[in-house]
Amino acid sequence: KELLLNNPDQIGKAEVYKRNLAEDLEREFPNKNVADYDIVAITIQHDSNDTGSSSEAYFKNLDFTE
Protein backbone atom coordinates (compact mmCIF):
# COMPACT_ATOMS: atom_id res chain seq x y z
CA LYS A 1 0.00 0.00 0.00
CA GLU A 2 2.77 2.45 0.81
CA LEU A 3 6.01 2.47 -1.12
CA LEU A 4 9.02 4.67 -0.49
CA LEU A 5 10.57 5.47 -3.85
CA ASN A 6 14.25 6.20 -4.00
CA ASN A 7 14.53 7.88 -7.39
CA PRO A 8 16.63 11.06 -7.20
CA ASP A 9 13.53 13.22 -7.62
CA GLN A 10 11.52 11.19 -5.08
CA ILE A 11 13.97 10.46 -2.26
CA GLY A 12 12.14 10.24 1.01
CA LYS A 13 8.66 10.54 -0.52
CA ALA A 14 6.16 7.81 0.25
CA GLU A 15 3.81 6.59 -2.46
CA VAL A 16 0.49 4.93 -1.68
CA TYR A 17 -0.80 2.30 -4.07
CA LYS A 18 -4.24 0.79 -3.86
CA ARG A 19 -5.07 -2.23 -5.98
CA ASN A 20 -8.03 -4.56 -6.39
CA LEU A 21 -6.28 -7.90 -6.75
CA ALA A 22 -9.41 -9.73 -7.91
CA GLU A 23 -9.87 -7.25 -10.76
CA ASP A 24 -6.16 -7.45 -11.61
CA LEU A 25 -6.36 -11.26 -11.80
CA GLU A 26 -9.54 -11.18 -13.89
CA ARG A 27 -7.85 -8.79 -16.32
CA GLU A 28 -4.70 -10.94 -16.59
CA PHE A 29 -6.55 -14.28 -16.75
CA PRO A 30 -9.83 -13.55 -18.57
CA ASN A 31 -10.58 -17.23 -19.23
CA LYS A 32 -10.32 -18.24 -15.56
CA ASN A 33 -12.88 -17.89 -12.77
CA VAL A 34 -10.84 -16.09 -10.12
CA ALA A 35 -13.42 -16.91 -7.43
CA ASP A 36 -12.53 -20.62 -7.81
CA TYR A 37 -8.96 -20.04 -6.59
CA ASP A 38 -7.69 -19.83 -3.03
CA ILE A 39 -4.90 -17.27 -2.93
CA VAL A 40 -2.35 -18.67 -0.47
CA ALA A 41 0.60 -16.38 -1.13
CA ILE A 42 1.43 -13.05 -2.72
CA THR A 43 4.93 -12.09 -3.78
CA ILE A 44 6.06 -8.49 -3.78
CA GLN A 45 9.21 -8.19 -5.80
CA HIS A 46 11.69 -5.51 -6.64
CA ASP A 47 14.96 -5.77 -8.50
CA SER A 48 17.55 -3.86 -10.48
CA ASN A 49 19.11 -6.61 -12.58
CA ASP A 50 18.01 -4.97 -15.84
CA THR A 51 20.06 -1.88 -15.04
CA GLY A 52 23.09 -3.69 -13.65
CA SER A 53 22.91 -1.58 -10.50
CA SER A 54 21.79 -2.16 -6.93
CA SER A 55 18.70 -0.99 -5.12
CA GLU A 56 16.79 -1.20 -1.86
CA ALA A 57 13.07 -1.34 -1.18
CA TYR A 58 11.11 -0.88 2.01
CA PHE A 59 7.53 -2.02 2.25
CA LYS A 60 5.23 -0.92 5.04
CA ASN A 61 1.52 -1.18 5.82
CA LEU A 62 0.50 -3.88 3.40
CA ASP A 63 -3.21 -4.25 4.07
CA PHE A 64 -5.39 -6.90 2.47
CA THR A 65 -9.15 -6.77 2.87
CA GLU A 66 -11.93 -8.93 1.53
Disulfide bonds with the S-S distance in Angstrom:
none
